[in-house]
Amino acid sequence: EEMVRPERGDDYGWPYCYYDTDLKQKVLAPEYGGDGKQVGRCARIQPALVSFPGHWAPLALAFGDGKLGPAYASGVFVAFHGSWNRRKHDGYKVVYVPFANSTPGQWEVFADGFAGRRKGPGTAQHRPVGMAIAPDGSMYITDDQAGRIWNVRYVELGAFASGRRAWAW
């Protein structure tokens, strides 16, 4: 899964190339003559801004404006529905990609645990599918597995917690 900033004429390699998170480079897909390690024609393509593990299924984006806390003032949240076609099911989370001067940084997990103990398309308890930032700064995350809407908001803890931040669900 990749985040790109498309511009006219750019070639990101699809469907011939994919980003291998272990090799940290684009490789030629087996269905187009690759072996999962061979770079070939993929050496000439435009790199992605950010890469995520394959088959996590990103379904929604929401841009941060700082109302969810100062650490989320400039970046994008991505809701991952979760994988169904890989050996180890994963995803089922919301991540945050910080931006500094329009350049994305390393993504981090913002909200996790939706799947519960059994990650899989038919066994996950919850699967994030959409999100929106409300006028009050809280985030709504929709769940199409259990039919829920989660509301996440930023709260400051009192002096007893040394000013740490917390999330209320």
Salt bridges, closest charged atoms under 4 A:
GLU2 OE2 - LYS26 NZ 2.80
ASP90 OD1 - LYS93 NZ 3.69
ASP90 OD1 - LYS119 NZ 3.39
ASP112 OD2 - LYS93 NZ 3.71
ASP143 OD2 - HIS126 ND1 2.47
ASP144 OD1 - HIS81 NE2 2.82
